[in-house]
Amino acid sequence: MTNLKIKLLGAAVGAAISMGAMAETTMRVATWLPPTHPQNAVGMVNFQKMVEEATEGRVKVVIENFQGHPKTIYSSVEDGIIDASWGVNAYTPGRFSLTGMAEIPGEMANAEKASVALWKVQQEYFAKANEYDGLELLGMWVHAPGVMHTKFPVNSLDDLKDKKIRLGGGMVNDLAARLGVTPVAGSAPSSYEKLQQGVVDGTFLPAGEHKFFKLSEVTSHLTAFPTALYTTVFSFVANPDFMDSLDPKDADAIRNALGENLTRMEGKLWQDMDAVGFAHAKEAGTSVHMVDAYEKLAADMKGMMKGLDQKWMESVSDRGVDAKAALAAFRNYQK
């Protein structure tokens, strides 16, 4: 072989190696909620940075707006229509019964603490039950304490009877039944339209959504209790085949970068929305009632919540998990 041929071959091999080193994999990630919502403006941007920095740019995250109903996100990830996304566990009833633990009324007061506690309990107690079969769990979190956004004042629990309330599902439905409200199923973003059209008289959401869903335009009162009426569990999941298609080094880098780190970041983000929501409600003229623990209304609501923890434990008795120990750990991790 001539020197020229050797040089040309060497150059070609070098170029191929260089191109291989620069090869990128695209991770298509779907999201929902309005573009200006902090989950998209901050949370998804942070996710993108975490993945791309962990893989040194070898995996590029492309964020797309999900076109379907939020309740179909998990199945879309399973089917490989999208590589990864985040969704609401309660939108697929019956599948994520164990994570419903975090949704038990009265069990949380801070989203960051509760999110990290849930992640730890998931790893230690729930993972073996395979509720995420067909998905790879990359992180999970809850929103700030759920409150009432209504067209009417809530001075006693009697004020809620027979009122039509939008609910997202999960353990809050059990509380709603005890309160005597008429539940109307719907995604969180549908709250504005349902309130505007008179389909519902109120919606249960965290305080932050009073601003981000413009609820001051369609409600007049916001009522918050000492502990959460409920919360919602969100999960960030990826398609297992997509994760397997990555270089093992990059797949492990993503897992290590996300997990509890993503969980903590998201929990703090959703907790921080609370102060923004309360401030906005007051500025917009919404009547804000921060129910004190000594008020009769708080005591009555606490009475309504009593026993819901036991109901959850009974509902997951077939999952092969020590539910009592898991709940005790969840409470302890939040201290």
N, C-alpha and C positions, 0 to 999 in steps of 0.2 A: 504494500500500500504506500502510495507516495506521501510525502510530507504534507502536501496540499490537502489530500483526501483526509489524512489524519486530523489536520487542523479543522477542516470543515465538519467532520464527524464530531469532533470535540465540541465545536461551537454549537452544533445542533443538540447534542446531549445536554450541554450547559443551559441552552435556552429552554429545553423541555423541563429540566429540573427547576429552572427559575419560574417558568409558568406554573408548574405544579405547586411550588411554594406559595405562589400568589393566588392560587385557586380559592375561590370563595363559595360558600354555601349560603343560600338564601333561606331564611326562616320566615315564613309567611304567618303573621300573627294578626288575628282578627280582634277588633274591639267594638264597643258600642257605647251608648250614652252620648250626649252632645259633645262636640269637639272641644268646647271650652271647659267642660267638666274637669275638675282636678285629676280624676282617674286617667283621663286622656292627656291633658296638658302637662301633668307631672308624673303620674304613676307609670304610664306606658313609655314615656320618654326615659324614665329611670330604668325600666326593664330593658329597654333597647341598649342603653349604655352598659348595664351590668353584663349582658350577654356578649356584646361586641368587645368590651374590654377583657372579659374573662378568656375569650378565644383569640385575643390579639387581632381582631378584625377578620378572622377566617370565617366566622359565621355572621352574616349581615342580617339584621332584623328589618323586615318590611312590614309596616303596620297598615292594615286595611280596615275599612269600615264594614262591619258585618251586616249583611243584607237581610238576613232572616230574623225570626223572633228569637230573643235571648234564650228561650227555653230549648232551642235546638243547637246551641253552641257545642255542648259536650258531644252530641252525636256527630256533628260536623267535624270535630277533631278526631273522633274515633274512625270515621270513614275516610280520613285523609283529605277532606275537602280543603281544610286549612291545617297548618302544622301545629299551631298552638293558639290558645285564647284563654280568657277568664270568664267564668259564669257564676250563676247563682244556684247553689245546691238545691234550694227549696223549689226551684222551677221544674225539677224532675222528681216529683214525690215518690217515695218508696225506695229510691236508690241509695240516698245518702242519709240513712236513718241515724247512724252513729254521730256524724258531725252535727246533727240536730241538738246535741248536748249544749253547744254554745248558744243556741237560740232559745233555750229555756228562759222564760220571763223572769227577770230579777237576778240572773246569774252573772251579769257583767256590768261594769260602769265605765270602763276605759278600753277603747278598741285596740290600742297597741298591746296592752297587757293581755287582753283576752285572746288576741290573735296569736301571740307567741305561745300562750298556754295551750291553745288548741293545736298548734303545730306539734308541740311536744307530746301531747296526749295522742295525736294521730300516729306519731312514730312509735310510741311505747305501747299503746293499747289497740288502736283501731286498724293499723296497717294489715294485720294478719287476716282481717275479715274481707279484704279485697273489694271494698266498695268502689274503688277506682279501677277495677279490672277493665282493660281496654284503653286506659289512659295512663299517662305518667304524670304524677302530681309534682309540680315544681314549687308550689307555695300556696298558702291559704290565709285568709284573713276575715275579719268581721268589720262591719261599720260601727260607728258610734251609737250610743244608746238610742233605740227607737222611741220616737215621741209622736204626739197627735197633732196633725195639721187639720183643722176643722173649720166649717162655716158657722159654728155655734160655740158658745162658751161651755167649758166642762168644769162645773163646780161640784158635781157629785156624779157618782157612777150611773145614777138614774138618767142623767142627761145623754148617756150613750145608747140607751135601750132603743132598739129598732132603727137605729141610724145605719145608713149604708156606708160601709167603710171599705176602701180599697186595701187589700192585703196581698202580700207576695207569696204567702204559703209558709209552711213550716210550723213550728211550735206556736207562733203567734195566733194561728187559727184556733188552737185550744183555748187560749185566753179570750179570744173574741167570742167564742161560744159561751163562755161563762159570763161575759159582759152583756150578752144579749144583743150584740150588734148583728146587722145583716152583712155577711162578708161578700165582697165583690172581688173576684180574682182579677189580677192584672199586673203587668210589669211595672216597675217603679216609674219609668219614663211616661207611662200612660196616665199617671196621676193628674197632670194638668188638664188634659182633654176630658177625662172623666168628671173632674170637678167643674170644669167650665160648662159642660153639657148637662150638668145636674144628675149624672148617673150615680154619683156618690156624694155623701155629705162630708167626707173627710178621707184622709189617707194616713197610714202609719208609715213613717219614714224617719231617718235621722234628721237632726235639725239643719245640717248643712244643705240638704236638698231644698229647704225653703228658698234659698237663693238660687241654686243651680237649676231647679225646675220652675222657678218663678212662681212659687206657690202663694206669694203675697198678693198676686193678682186674682186668685180664685179662692182664697180662704181668709178668715178674719182672726183666727185664734191658733195659738201654738201652746200646747200643754206638755210639760216635761216633768217626769217623776224622778225621785232620788236614785233609783236604779232603772235599768232598761226595761221598757215594756217588752222588748224583744231585741234581737239583732239578726243579721243575715250573714250566712257563711258564703264567702266567695272562694273559688278555687282557680288557680292558674294551672292549666294542664297542657300537655303536649302529646302528639301522636307517637306511640312507642316505636313504630316503624321509622318515623322521621329521626327520632333520637338514635336508633340503631344504625341509621345511614351515615351518621356523623363519624368522623375520626374519634375513636374512643377517648383520646385525650381531650378533645373539645366537648364531648358529651359530659365527661366527668367535670370539666371546668365549669360548664353551665350549671350542673347540679350543685357544685360546691359554692358557686357565686350566688345562687338563688336560695331555695329552701328557707331556712329561718331568716336570712338576710332580707329576702323579698317579702316575707311575711311581716317582719318588723317594720319595714319601710312602708308597706301598704297600710298596716294597722295605724301607724302614726299619722299617715296622710289623711285617712278617713276620720280619725279622732280630731285632727286639727281643723277639719271642715266645720266641726260643731260650733266653735266660737264665731266663725265667719257667718254661719247660718243664723245664730241668735242675734248677732249685731245687725245683720241685714233685716231680719224680721222687725226689730224695734225701729229701725230707720224707716222702714216701709209702712209703719203704722199698724202692724199686726199686734194684737194683744197677746203678750207673752206671760204665761203663768208657770213660774218655776215652783212646783209643788214642794213645800218643805216636808221633811220627814215627820214633823209633829202634827201636820194637818190630818184631819179625818179622811180626806180624800186619799192621802198616801197610805194610811192604815187600811182603808177599805180595798185599795188596789193590791196591797200586799196580801190581804186575805184571799183575794181572787187568784193570786199566783200560787198559793199554798198547795202542795201536792203535785204540781206539774213536773217537778223533778222525778218523783216516783213514777209518774205516768210515762215519762221518757224511758226510764230504766226498764219498765215492763215492756215497752214497745220494741226494745232491742234485745229482748231475752233470747231470741233465736240466732243472734249473730256470733255467739261463741266468745263474747268479750265480757270481762268483769266490769260491768257498767258502773257499779257503785264505786269501785276503786278509781275508775277513769274520771268520774265526776269529782271525787275527792281531790284527785291530782289537778284537775282543771281549776278548782277553787284555790288550791294551795299555790299553784304557779302564778296566780294573779296577785298574790299578796306582795 
